């Protein structure tokens, strides 16, 4: 973990205690910072995730890496029972203050506190890349999903247009940290977040990882030109 007077950031080996501590440090202004850094696109990405899950009233959906619960709250608009889990207690406390009606609990993506086949659907948004064992997390998501249940991974990805990709990567590594300094409660964390996005596999490579973890019918759809991709799959 690197430390500065402004805060701390995790290293790219993504040790759970480092990741949790880093997100504790950004919790206070996390939702606002995300909206500013994404130019407001985060709202449409959450709606697209809900639509891709195809949730129905009465179903149970788990939102892993839920943070403050803003994504969990969006999922509940479908009429399904949505529960969020996150490793960062700071994020959960912030969520409890702003969204007291959203069920949020502490949970590690590698050891979820739920019985086998507990959910009709599971999702993880902008958090899978922060887990130090992607395959194990995907297998754990499968464990808590009933056979025939659905998975949606919403994650930063690789823009498909080469010119746009160049501009985007420049924004990530130069402009994003500068903007974060103006609005974030721990701007140093956003250096790590930019590096983790750049190091993350592209759409096809992530689809292969999902399939290797035991999920079937894996497909993806690009959002915002591939800045974000929704990967969908079904529990065998």
N, C-alpha and C positions, 0 to 999 in steps of 0.2 A: 504494500500500500504506500503510495507516495502522499506526502502531507505538505501543505503550504499554509500560510496564515489564513487563506480563504476557505480551506476545507481539505477534502481528500478525494482520491479517485482510486478505482480498482485497477489492478493490472490485468493484462489480457489472458492470464491463465485462469481468471474468474473464480478465485477462491470464494466460497459462499459467504464467509464472514466479512471479506472485503467488499463484496457486492452489496450485502445488506447494509454495512456501515456507510457506503457511498450514497445509497438511496435514502438512508435516514437523513443524510445531510442536504438532500435536495427536496425533501418531502414538502416543506412549507410552501414552496411556490412551483411545485412540479407541474401541475395541470396548466397553470398560466404560461409557464415557460414552453411547454410542448405546443400550445396553441400559437404562441408567437413564432417559435422556430419553424413550425410547419405551415406558416401563413394561413392558419385556420383549417388546414386540410385534415387535422386529426379528427374532427367531428364527422366528416364524411367517411373516413376510414373505419370509425367505430360503427357507423350505420351499415357499411358494406359487410363488415364482419358479422353483424347480427343477421343480415339477409342471407349470407352464405351458409350460416348454420341451419337455416330453415326451421327455426324453433316453433313449437306449437304450445298453446296453453296447457299447463299441467305437466310438461316435461321438466326435467332437471338438467341444468347446465352448470358446469364448473368453469370459472374464469381464473386461470393460473397466471401468476404475475400481475395480479389485479391492481396493485398499487393502492391508490386512494379510492378505488371502486368506481371511477368514472365509466370504465368499460363495462363493469358488472351492472351498473345502473342502466346503461343502454340495452344490455341483453334482456333485462327484466321488462322492457317495453313490449316485448313479444308476448307476454303473458306467461312465459316459462318461469319456474323458480330458479333464480340465478344466485349462486354463491361464489364469492371471490376468495382467493388464497394468495398470500404473498410472504416472501422471506423477510421483508423489511418491516420491523415494528413501527418505525417512524412513519412510513407510508400508511400503515394500517391506522395508526392513531390519527393522522391527518384526515383519512377517509371517514373515520368514526365521527369526527367533529363536523365535517361538511355534509356527510350522507349517513346520518344515524340509522336510517331505515334499511340500508344495504347490508346483507349478511357478509361480513369479512372476518377471516381468521388467518392465523399464522400457519404457514405451510411451505415446505421445501418441495420444489418441483421434482426432486429425486426421491422423496419419501412422503408422498401425499397422505394426509391423515384420513383416508376414506377407504371403505371396504371395496372389494372387487365389484365391478359392474354397477357402481352406484349412480352413474349419470347416463342420460340419453345423449348428451353432447358435451364436448370439452373444447376449450379454446385457450390460446396463449397469444397475447398481443405485445410485441416489442419487448419480449422478455426471454424468448428461447435462446437468443444469442448471448445472454448473460449467464447461462447455465454452463458449468464446466464439462458436462458430459451430455451432449445433445441427444445421442442415441438412447441413453438411459432415461432421460426425461421423456422422450417420445414413447418409450416402452411403459413408463409409469403412467402416462396419460392413457395409453391403451388399457392398462390394468383396471383403471377405475371407470372405464366406459363399457357399457353393455355391448354384446355382439350386435352388429348392425348400427351402432351409434356413430356419431359424426365428430370429426375433428376439423377445426379451422385454425391455422397458424397465420396470424397477421404480423408481418415482419418487414423491416427495411430490406431492400433487395438491390438489383442492378438495373439502372435505366437502360432501355433497349436501344435508344438512339445514341450513337457514339458522340455526337457533338453535345447533346444534352448531358450525357454521362460525364464528360469532361468538366462542364460547368458545375454540375452537381457535386462532384468530388472536390472541386475547388471550394465550393461553399462549405462542405463538411469540414474540411481541414483548416480553413482560414476564417470564413465569415461566421460559422456557427459558434465557435468559442467566443468570438468577439461579441456577438449578440447575447450569448449566455451571460457574459459579464455584466450586461446592463439589466437583466431581468431575473437571473437565477439566484437561488439562495446559496448554491455551492457551484460556481462556474467551472471550477477545476474538474468536476465530474464529467462535464460535457466534452472535455478533451478525450477522455476514455470512451464516451459514447460515440463520438465521431470515429475514433480508431476502430471500435468494435463493428461499426457499420461497414467500414471499408474492408475489414478482414472477413466479413460474413460471406458464405457461399452464395452463388447466384441461384436463380429460380430452379434450373434443372438439377443442380447439385443438392439443393435442399429437398427437392422431390425424391431424389434417390435415397437420401437419409431417412425420410419418412417411410418410404416403402421398405427399407431394410429393417426398420423397427417393428414391422408386422402390420402396418396399415395397408389397406387395399384401395383401389380406385383413386389413386393420387392424381390430382390435377391442380393447376394454379391459374390465377387470373391477375394481371398487372393492374395496379392502381397508380394514377399520377405518373404515367409513362414508365412504370417499373421502379419508381422510388420506393414503393411498397408493393408487396405481392401477397395475395391470399392463397394459401395452399389448403386444399380440402382433401379429406380422405375419409374412409369408412372402416370401422373396426371389424375385422374378419370374424 
